[in-house]
Amino acid sequence: MWWAQLLNNIVALLGNGSGGGGSSYESIATVTAAGGETSFTFSSIPSTYKSLQIRGIVRNTNASTGWTGLKVQPNNATSTYADHRLSGNGTTVSASNGPGRAYGLVDNTVPRDGNTASVFGAAIIDVIDYASTSKAKTFRNLTGVDINGTGIVNLTSFLWTDTTAISSIVLSPETDAFKAGTTFALYGIKG
């Protein structure tokens, strides 16, 4: 499908290393929605990698149009998260920072079900130094969605202000549930 090629092209552009491509990736787990799931959890994540990457294609069950965000919670924590966004739609670019939330937000990523059938958003989420116990965790996110020429591309990040090593990650739509076919794959990135 076109989205798989898009994700592969983006990953190749990121190069090797902590954001890397090529043989530095090892598949840890993959989940696919049957439809109606309100969250997915990657648990028992081994601490043997330098960083993690989550690749996803996402759609929401909400019957309206437009798009919404993807919530990310390491260790299911409801601590304070700080986020930053740079978005573009082909005409305008905007930048902003978000308020402290009880979850990390990958904004403007998940198309709602009222849009053209079979349109999914694409997301690549890098989790930097996830196993460290001496620093807060940074999540770097590259996402986008196109709905018949109306779309958005986002470069966002958020900081989980906790030094606990990440052993699980919960992914959930900001509203409603995941549509059937939504898929997330978790990869470990070698040091």
C-alpha positions in Angstrom: 0.0 0.0 0.0 1.1 3.6 -0.6 1.4 4.4 3.2 3.8 1.5 3.8 6.1 2.9 1.0 5.7 6.4 2.5 6.8 5.2 5.9 9.8 3.3 4.4 10.9 6.4 2.5 10.7 8.6 5.5 12.7 6.1 7.6 15.3 5.9 4.9 15.7 9.7 4.9 16.3 9.7 8.7 19.6 7.8 8.2 21.2 5.4 10.7 21.6 5.7 14.4 19.1 6.8 17.0 16.7 8.1 14.3 18.1 5.6 11.9 17.3 3.2 9.2 18.7 0.1 7.6 19.8 -2.8 9.7 19.9 -0.9 13.0 16.2 -1.8 13.6 14.8 -4.9 15.2 11.1 -5.7 15.3 9.8 -6.0 18.8 6.0 -6.2 18.3 3.1 -5.3 16.0 -0.5 -4.7 16.7 -3.5 -4.3 14.3 -7.0 -3.1 15.3 -10.0 -5.3 14.5 -12.0 -2.1 15.1 -13.2 -0.4 18.2 -10.1 -0.6 20.4 -9.6 2.4 22.7 -5.9 1.7 23.3 -3.0 -0.6 22.6 -0.1 -1.3 25.0 3.4 -2.3 24.1 4.5 -4.0 27.4 7.7 -5.7 28.6 9.8 -3.6 26.3 13.4 -4.8 26.6 16.0 -2.3 27.9 18.7 -3.5 25.5 18.3 -0.8 22.7 19.6 2.7 22.4 16.2 4.1 21.3 12.8 2.9 20.1 10.7 3.7 17.1 6.9 3.3 16.6 5.6 3.3 13.1 1.8 3.5 12.6 -1.1 3.9 10.2 -4.1 5.2 12.1 -7.8 6.0 11.6 -10.5 6.9 14.1 -14.1 5.6 14.4 -15.6 9.1 14.9 -18.2 9.8 12.2 -17.2 13.4 11.6 -14.5 14.7 9.2 -11.1 16.2 9.8 -8.5 14.6 12.1 -7.6 14.3 15.8 -4.5 13.4 17.8 -2.8 10.3 19.2 -2.2 10.0 22.9 1.1 8.4 24.0 1.7 7.4 27.7 5.0 5.7 28.6 4.5 3.3 31.6 0.8 4.5 31.5 2.0 7.6 33.4 -0.2 10.6 33.9 2.8 12.9 34.7 3.4 16.3 33.1 4.2 16.3 29.4 5.4 19.4 27.4 4.9 19.5 23.7 6.0 21.5 20.6 4.5 21.5 17.1 5.4 22.6 13.6 2.7 22.0 11.1 2.1 22.7 7.4 -0.8 22.1 5.0 0.8 23.2 1.7 -0.4 26.8 2.1 0.5 27.8 5.7 2.9 26.8 8.4 2.2 27.2 12.1 4.2 26.6 15.2 3.0 26.3 18.8 3.7 24.7 22.1 1.1 22.8 24.1 0.1 23.1 27.7 1.2 20.5 30.3 -1.0 17.5 29.8 -1.4 14.1 31.6 -0.3 12.4 28.3 2.0 13.0 25.4 0.1 14.2 22.3 1.0 13.5 18.7 -1.3 16.1 17.2 -3.2 16.2 13.9 -2.4 12.6 13.0 -5.6 10.5 13.1 -8.3 11.0 10.4 -11.8 10.5 11.5 -14.2 8.0 9.9 -16.3 10.6 8.2 -13.5 11.3 5.7 -13.0 9.4 2.5 -13.0 5.7 3.1 -9.7 3.9 3.6 -7.7 7.2 4.4 -5.3 6.6 7.2 -2.7 8.9 8.8 0.9 7.9 9.0 3.1 8.4 12.1 6.8 7.7 13.0 7.6 8.2 16.7 11.1 8.1 17.9 11.7 7.5 21.7 15.2 8.7 22.5 17.2 7.1 25.3 14.1 5.3 26.6 16.0 3.1 29.1 17.9 5.9 30.8 17.2 6.4 34.4 19.1 9.8 34.6 17.2 12.0 32.1 13.7 12.9 31.0 12.5 11.2 27.8 12.1 12.9 24.5 9.6 11.7 21.8 10.2 13.0 18.3 7.2 12.6 15.9 6.8 12.9 12.1 3.2 12.5 11.0 0.9 13.3 8.2 -2.5 12.7 6.6 -4.0 13.6 3.3 -7.7 13.6 2.6 -8.2 14.1 -1.1 -5.8 17.0 -1.3 -6.6 18.5 2.1 -3.9 17.4 4.6 -1.3 18.2 7.1 2.3 17.3 7.9 3.6 17.7 11.4 7.0 17.7 13.1 6.3 17.5 16.8 8.0 16.5 20.0 7.1 16.1 23.6 9.0 15.6 26.8 8.0 13.2 29.5 9.4 14.9 32.6 10.3 11.7 34.4 13.6 9.8 34.6 12.0 6.4 35.0 13.1 3.9 32.3 10.3 3.1 29.8 9.1 -0.5 29.9 5.7 0.0 28.3 3.9 2.5 26.0 0.1 3.0 25.8 -1.2 4.4 22.5 -4.8 5.7 22.3 -6.9 8.0 20.1 -7.5 11.4 21.5 -11.3 10.7 21.1 -13.4 7.6 20.3 -11.6 4.4 19.2 -9.3 3.0 16.5 -10.8 1.9 13.2 -10.1 -1.6 11.8 -6.8 -1.7 10.0 -5.0 0.7 12.4 -1.6 -0.8 12.9 1.4 0.1 15.1 4.8 -1.6 14.9 7.4 -1.2 17.6 11.1 -1.4 16.8 14.3 -1.3 18.9 17.2 0.7 17.5 20.7 -0.5 18.2 23.3 1.8 19.8 
